[in-house]
Amino acid sequence: MDEFVAEDTTLRAAVLRAALDAMGVLRPCRAEVEAQLAAAAAVFGVNSQAGSAMAGTKRRFLEPSNLPLVHGCARRAFGQRPAG
């Protein structure tokens, strides 16, 4: 999910719009939707871990071999059958 740390915010905005729409939280009025998306995007303008022990490079805790499990959990959370 590099779109949440990249300088180009186009893809980030698209992901936010799709996620908020899928959750059913976007209001029907276009102006309200744009305001909601702007507020959601503003959250990513600040490093939420700045000044804490969480800031900085950390040891990797997920390995590539964990991805099928993570993907399966995400699919179940959204009511889809796990692949495979």
Wavefront OBJ file of the C-alpha trace (Angstrom):
o trace
v 0.000 0.000 0.000
v 2.647 2.498 -1.042
v -0.085 4.920 -2.110
v -0.388 6.018 1.522
v 3.237 7.107 1.803
v 3.931 8.232 -1.770
v 4.094 11.905 -2.733
v 1.529 11.423 -5.542
v -1.875 11.420 -3.855
v -3.978 10.459 -6.900
v -4.015 6.740 -6.155
v -4.464 7.408 -2.424
v -7.597 9.441 -3.157
v -8.978 6.651 -5.340
v -8.359 4.041 -2.631
v -9.967 6.255 0.028
v -12.999 6.895 -2.185
v -13.442 3.176 -2.922
v -13.044 2.189 0.741
v -15.422 4.827 2.099
v -17.941 4.041 -0.636
v -17.736 0.295 0.114
v -18.383 1.033 3.792
v -21.418 3.125 2.856
v -20.257 6.269 4.644
v -20.147 8.706 1.724
v -23.023 11.176 1.669
v -25.171 11.502 -1.453
v -24.342 15.185 -2.107
v -21.192 15.598 -4.251
v -19.964 18.604 -2.235
v -20.293 16.616 0.997
v -18.456 13.660 -0.562
v -15.568 15.884 -1.617
v -15.403 17.362 1.909
v -15.385 13.864 3.435
v -12.621 12.734 1.086
v -10.555 15.840 1.836
v -10.885 15.222 5.584
v -9.923 11.553 5.165
v -6.934 12.443 2.983
v -5.734 15.090 5.466
v -5.085 12.347 8.013
v -2.253 11.069 5.828
v -0.537 14.451 5.770
v 0.811 13.868 9.273
v 3.111 11.114 10.483
v 0.964 9.531 13.178
v 4.032 7.986 14.794
v 6.220 11.092 14.845
v 7.810 11.669 18.223
v 6.898 8.239 19.548
v 8.805 5.011 20.053
v 6.946 3.735 16.977
v 8.808 6.140 14.664
v 11.748 4.821 12.690
v 12.734 1.609 10.976
v 11.573 -1.571 12.637
v 12.205 -5.256 12.249
v 9.848 -6.917 9.753
v 7.152 -8.920 11.522
v 5.316 -10.275 8.477
v 7.052 -12.395 5.916
v 5.931 -12.937 2.321
v 4.819 -16.438 3.348
v 2.186 -14.779 5.616
v 0.422 -13.061 2.710
v -2.017 -15.899 1.869
v -3.257 -15.882 5.476
v -3.626 -12.085 5.506
v -5.423 -12.142 2.148
v -7.775 -14.883 3.383
v -8.648 -12.875 6.498
v -9.368 -9.789 4.408
v -11.566 -11.759 2.002
v -13.572 -13.251 4.881
v -13.946 -9.798 6.461
v -15.574 -8.564 3.245
v -17.759 -11.648 2.828
v -15.766 -13.295 0.068
v -14.582 -16.872 -0.071
v -10.839 -17.357 0.456
v -8.879 -18.177 -2.712
v -7.543 -21.655 -3.173
l 1 2 3 4 5 6 7 8 9 10 11 12 13 14 15 16 17 18 19 20 21 22 23 24 25 26 27 28 29 30 31 32 33 34 35 36 37 38 39 40 41 42 43 44 45 46 47 48 49 50 51 52 53 54 55 56 57 58 59 60 61 62 63 64 65 66 67 68 69 70 71 72 73 74 75 76 77 78 79 80 81 82 83 84
